[in-house]
C-alpha cells in the first residue's frame, strides 16, 4: 500500500497567495466590470533591462547554430555568471566570497525551501514572526514541527517582530540550531543594522547554529551603512548561508534565476560530533536534483553586472521605491502606522483590525488587493502588506480609491 508523507497533513489548507488568488477570482466573477488593482503578491511589472534582453537574444542566436550550441551546462552555474556575482555582489563590498562558493539556481524560494533537506530532521528551528511562509512550510513537510495549534506550529521557536522592537527580532532565549533571517524583511520591510546583524552571527558562532539568510531584497537598500550581505559581518562565513535572487531586482520572476552562497568554511556536525562542510553537501544535493539554469537565462543575468545593466537595474529599483513612497505617504496621511517602503518594495501597515477583514473591505470597496498579514504569522494578524510592484499610474489610482473609501474601510 502506497502511503503519504503524513507531515503534509499538518500544513494549512493552502498556500497564502493561492488563497488570495481564489478570493480575488470569486470577487471578479461576481463583479466582472470592476477593475482590480493587485498590490498583494510581489510580482514585477517592469520589463527586463535592455542589457539583459540583448544578452538573451545573443545567447539564443548561439543556441541556433551547431558550432555554438550548448547542451547541459554545469549544475552549479556557468563560471562567467558565478565570477560576476562574486566580484560585484560580495568582493566589491569587502565580503570574502569566491566564485566556486556560489550556486546558480532557478529561485531563492526554491533554495530556501530545499536547503533544509541536507540538515538533520530533529533540529530546533527559529523563524521570525511574521515570516515568509515557505520557511515554515518546508520544515513542516520535513517533520520538524508538531501540529498547528492556535495559529502556530508546535516545536518552532517564533521570534516575534513587532512595532516595539522595530520588527527586528530579539535573540532566542532558548537554544536553537537553525535560524531563518530575511533582511530587508518580507513582509515588514524592516532593514537590519550592522551591529544587530553581528549579534546574530555571534550567537550562531557561540551555539554552533546555522543562519539561513534571505537577502532577496538587498538591492532596495538605500543606506550604505546597512549591510547588503551577512558576509559583511566578521565570522559570518562560518555560520551562514545566503540566498539572493534576480527576480525583484531585474524582473526575472518569469525567467527564473537566483543564487545561493555556501562558504567552504561553513560547517555542520554529525551525531558523533564530526564536522562536515555544508558546501560539499549542498553541492551533492544540487548536482543530484538540479540540472542547472538555461544558458540564455544565465547570459541575461550576467548582463546585469555590465555598466549598462547596473544603471538599468538601479532605474527599476528607483521606480518601485518611488511607488513605495507614494503608498507609505498616503497610508500615513490616512492615519495608518507604517513600516517598510524605504529599503524595501513592501509597506507594512497596521490595519487596526483583523487583516483578512481589511483585505475583504479593500477588495469590495476599492478593488485593491493587499496581502493579509495573518498569512505571515500570528504577529501579522492586525497588519496588511502593500506591494510597490506596479505601475506609477496604478499605484496612484489605488491610493486615490483607498482615500475616497477611507471612511467605509476603517469604520
C-alpha positions in Angstrom: 0.0 0.0 0.0 1.4 3.3 -1.0 1.5 5.8 1.9 1.8 9.5 2.0 4.2 11.7 4.0 1.8 12.4 6.9 3.6 15.7 7.7 1.9 17.2 4.7 -1.4 16.8 6.6 -0.2 19.3 9.2 0.0 22.0 6.6 -2.7 24.6 6.4 -5.3 24.1 3.7 -3.5 26.2 1.0 -0.6 28.5 0.4 -1.3 32.1 1.3 -1.1 33.5 -2.2 -3.3 30.7 -3.6 -6.0 31.7 -1.0 -5.7 35.3 -2.1 -6.0 34.4 -5.7 -9.1 32.3 -5.1 -10.8 35.2 -3.2 -10.0 37.7 -5.9 -11.2 35.3 -8.6 -14.5 34.8 -6.8 -14.9 38.6 -6.4 -14.1 39.3 -10.0 -16.5 36.7 -11.2 -19.2 38.4 -9.2 -18.2 41.9 -10.3 -16.9 41.5 -13.9 -16.9 45.2 -14.5 -14.7 46.1 -11.5 -11.1 46.9 -12.4 -8.8 45.0 -9.9 -5.5 46.6 -8.9 -3.2 43.9 -7.5 -0.9 45.2 -4.8 -0.6 41.9 -2.9 1.9 39.4 -4.4 5.4 40.7 -5.2 5.4 40.1 -8.9 7.3 42.6 -11.1 5.6 44.7 -13.7 8.6 46.4 -15.3 10.2 44.7 -18.4 13.6 43.1 -18.3 16.5 45.6 -18.5 17.6 46.2 -22.1 21.1 44.9 -21.4 19.5 41.6 -20.3 17.3 41.4 -23.3 20.2 42.0 -25.7 22.2 39.3 -23.9 19.2 36.9 -24.2 19.0 37.5 -27.9 22.7 36.9 -28.4 22.6 33.7 -26.4 19.5 32.4 -28.3 21.4 33.0 -31.5 24.2 30.9 -30.2 21.8 28.1 -29.5 20.6 28.3 -33.1 23.9 27.3 -34.6 25.6 23.9 -34.3 29.0 25.5 -33.7 27.9 27.5 -30.7 25.0 25.3 -29.4 25.2 24.4 -25.7 23.6 21.4 -24.1 23.8 20.6 -20.4 25.7 23.2 -18.5 27.4 22.9 -15.1 24.7 22.4 -12.4 26.4 25.0 -10.2 26.2 27.6 -12.9 28.5 28.9 -15.7 31.7 30.4 -14.5 31.0 33.7 -16.3 28.0 34.3 -14.0 29.4 32.9 -10.8 32.5 35.1 -11.2 30.5 38.2 -11.9 28.3 37.6 -8.8 31.3 37.1 -6.6 33.1 40.2 -7.8 30.2 42.6 -7.9 27.9 41.5 -5.1 30.5 40.4 -2.5 34.1 41.2 -3.1 33.3 44.8 -4.1 31.8 45.3 -0.6 34.7 43.6 1.2 33.0 40.2 1.6 35.3 37.2 1.1 33.2 35.1 -1.2 34.7 33.1 -4.1 33.0 32.2 -7.4 33.0 28.5 -6.5 31.0 29.2 -3.4 28.1 30.4 -5.4 25.4 28.1 -6.8 23.1 29.4 -9.6 19.5 28.3 -9.3 16.0 29.0 -10.5 14.8 30.8 -7.4 15.6 31.9 -3.9 12.2 30.4 -2.9 13.3 27.0 -4.1 16.7 27.2 -2.4 15.4 28.4 0.9 12.9 25.5 0.9 15.4 22.9 -0.4 18.4 23.7 1.8 16.8 22.2 4.9 17.0 18.8 3.2 20.6 18.4 3.9 20.1 19.0 7.7 19.0 16.7 10.4 15.3 16.1 11.0 15.4 16.7 14.7 16.8 20.3 14.6 15.2 23.1 16.6 14.4 25.9 14.2 13.7 29.6 14.9 11.8 31.7 12.5 10.7 35.4 12.7 7.0 36.1 13.1 5.7 37.4 10.7 7.7 35.4 8.2 7.7 34.3 4.5 5.6 31.1 4.7 8.0 28.9 2.7 10.5 28.8 5.6 7.9 27.3 7.9 6.0 25.1 5.5 9.1 23.3 4.2 10.1 22.4 7.7 6.6 21.2 8.4 6.9 18.9 5.4 10.2 17.7 6.7 8.7 16.7 10.0 10.5 19.2 12.3 7.3 20.6 13.8 4.3 19.5 15.8 0.7 20.2 14.8 -0.7 23.6 14.1 -2.3 24.9 17.2 -3.7 28.4 18.0 -2.1 29.9 14.9 1.4 28.4 15.3 3.2 25.1 14.8 4.5 23.3 17.9 8.3 22.8 18.2 9.1 26.0 16.3 10.7 28.9 18.2 9.0 32.0 17.0 11.0 35.3 17.0 8.4 38.0 17.4 8.8 41.0 15.2 6.6 43.8 16.4 6.5 47.6 16.4 8.0 47.6 19.9 11.3 46.1 18.5 11.0 47.9 15.2 10.4 44.5 13.5 13.9 43.3 14.3 13.5 40.1 16.5 15.5 39.6 19.6 17.9 36.7 20.0 16.2 33.4 21.1 16.0 32.8 24.8 16.3 29.0 24.3 18.9 27.1 22.3 18.2 26.7 18.6 20.1 25.0 15.8 18.7 26.6 12.6 17.8 30.3 12.3 15.9 31.9 9.4 16.5 35.6 8.8 15.3 37.8 6.0 16.5 41.4 5.5 15.3 43.7 4.1 12.4 41.8 5.5 9.5 40.2 3.7 6.8 41.1 4.8 7.6 44.0 7.2 10.2 45.8 5.0 12.5 46.3 8.0 16.2 46.5 7.4 18.8 45.4 10.0 21.8 47.4 11.2 25.3 46.1 11.1 25.5 45.9 14.9 22.2 44.0 15.2 23.2 41.5 12.5 26.6 41.0 14.2 24.8 39.9 17.3 23.1 37.1 15.4 26.4 36.0 13.9 28.0 35.9 17.3 25.0 33.9 18.7 25.3 31.4 15.9 29.1 31.0 16.4 28.7 30.5 20.1 25.9 27.9 19.8 27.1 26.1 16.6 23.9 27.2 14.9 23.3 27.9 11.3 21.7 31.1 9.8 19.8 30.8 6.6 19.9 34.5 5.4 17.4 35.6 2.7 18.8 38.7 1.1 16.5 38.7 -1.9 15.6 42.4 -1.4 19.1 43.7 -0.7 19.1 45.9 -3.9 16.4 48.1 -2.4 18.7 49.2 0.4 19.5 52.9 0.0 21.8 53.5 3.0 25.4 52.2 2.6 25.6 51.8 6.4 23.1 49.0 6.2 24.7 45.6 5.3 23.6 44.1 2.0 25.1 40.7 2.8 25.6 38.9 6.0 29.2 38.2 4.9 30.0 41.8 5.5 29.9 40.7 9.2 33.1 39.2 10.6 32.7 35.5 11.2 29.6 35.0 9.1 31.4 32.7 6.7 31.5 30.1 9.4 27.8 30.1 10.3 25.7 31.5 7.4 24.3 30.5 4.0 22.9 33.4 1.9 20.1 33.4 -0.7 19.8 36.0 -3.4 17.5 36.5 -6.4 17.4 38.4 -9.7 13.6 38.3 -9.6 12.8 41.5 -7.8 15.9 43.4 -8.8 15.9 42.8 -12.6 12.5 41.4 -13.3 13.5 37.8 -13.6 10.3 36.5 -12.0 9.3 35.0 -15.3 12.7 33.9 -16.5 13.9 32.4 -13.2 17.5 33.0 -11.9 18.9 33.2 -8.4 21.8 32.0 -6.4 22.8 30.6 -3.0 26.1 31.2 -1.3 27.6 28.4 0.7 31.1 29.2 2.1 33.5 26.4 2.3 34.3 27.3 5.9 30.6 26.9 6.9 30.3 23.6 8.9 27.7 21.3 10.4 28.1 18.2 12.6 27.0 14.6 12.5 25.7 12.7 15.5 29.2 11.7 16.6 30.4 15.3 16.5 32.3 15.0 13.2 32.4 18.2 11.2 31.3 18.4 7.6 31.4 21.2 5.0 27.9 22.3 4.1 29.4 23.4 0.7 30.1 19.7 -0.2 26.7 18.5 1.0 24.8 21.2 -0.9 26.9 20.6 -4.0 25.9 16.9 -3.8 22.3 17.7 -3.4 22.4 20.4 -6.1 24.0 18.3 -8.7 21.8 15.3 -7.9 18.4 17.1 -8.1 19.0 20.1 -10.3 20.1 20.3 -13.9 21.0 24.0 -14.0 19.6 27.2 -15.2 19.5 27.6 -19.0 22.4 29.2 -20.8 20.4 32.1 -22.3 19.0 33.0 -18.9 22.4 32.9 -17.3 23.8 35.2 -20.0 20.9 37.6 -19.4 21.7 37.5 -15.7 25.4 38.2 -16.2 24.4 41.3 -18.2 23.1 42.8 -15.0 26.7 43.4 -14.0 27.6 45.4 -17.1 27.7 49.2 -16.7 24.5 49.5 -18.7 22.9 46.7 -16.7 23.7 48.3 -13.4 22.3 51.6 -14.5 19.1 50.0 -15.8 18.6 47.9 -12.7 19.0 50.9 -10.5 16.4 52.7 -12.5 14.0 49.8 -12.0 14.6 49.8 -8.2 14.2 53.5 -8.0 10.9 53.2 -9.9 9.5 50.7 -7.4 10.8 52.7 -4.4 9.0 55.7 -5.7 5.8 53.7 -5.7 6.6 52.6 -2.1 7.0 56.2 -1.1 3.6 57.1 -2.5 1.9 54.1 -0.7 3.5 54.9 2.6 2.9 58.6 2.4 -0.8 58.2 1.5 -1.5 55.5 4.2 0.2 57.6 6.8 -1.9 60.6 5.8 -5.0 58.5 6.5 -3.7 57.8 10.0 -2.2 54.4 9.5 1.1 53.5 11.1 3.5 52.0 8.5 6.8 50.3 8.4 9.0 49.4 5.3 8.9 51.2 2.0 12.3 52.8 2.4 14.7 50.0 1.9 12.1 47.6 0.6 9.3 47.4 -2.0 6.8 46.4 0.7 4.9 48.7 3.1 3.7 47.0 6.3 0.6 48.7 7.6 -1.1 48.5 11.0 -4.7 47.7 9.9 -6.1 48.2 13.5 -8.4 45.3 12.8 -8.2 41.7 11.6 -6.1 41.6 8.5 -8.5 39.4 6.5 -11.3 41.8 7.4 -9.4 44.7 5.9 -8.4 42.6 2.9 -12.2 42.0 2.2 -13.1 45.6 2.7 -10.3 46.9 0.4 -11.3 44.4 -2.3 -15.1 45.1 -2.1 -14.9 48.9 -1.6 -11.9 49.7 -3.9 -11.0 46.7 -6.0 -7.5 46.9 -4.5 -5.8 43.6 -3.5 -3.5 43.6 -0.4 -1.8 40.7 1.4 -3.3 40.0 4.8 -0.6 39.9 7.5 -2.2 36.9 9.2 -0.8 34.8 6.4 2.7 35.5 7.6 2.1 34.5 11.2 0.4 35.3 14.4 2.2 38.7 14.8 0.9 39.8 11.4 -2.7 39.4 12.5 -3.5 43.1 12.5 -1.3 44.1 9.6 -1.5 44.2 5.8 1.2 44.3 3.2 1.0 46.5 0.1 3.5 45.9 -2.7 5.1 48.6 -4.8 5.5 46.2 -7.7 3.1 48.0 -10.0 2.9 51.0 -12.4 3.0 54.6 -11.1 -0.5 55.0 -12.6 -2.0 52.0 -10.8 -0.2 52.9 -7.5 -1.7 56.4 -7.5 -5.1 55.1 -8.6 -5.1 52.6 -5.8 -4.2 55.2 -3.2 -6.9 57.5 -4.6 -9.5 54.8 -4.3 -8.4 54.0 -0.7 -8.5 57.6 0.2 -12.0 58.1 -1.2 -13.3 55.0 0.6 -11.4 55.5 3.9 -14.5 56.0 6.0 -16.1 52.8 4.8 -12.9 50.8 5.1 -12.0 51.8 8.6 -15.4 52.4 10.1 
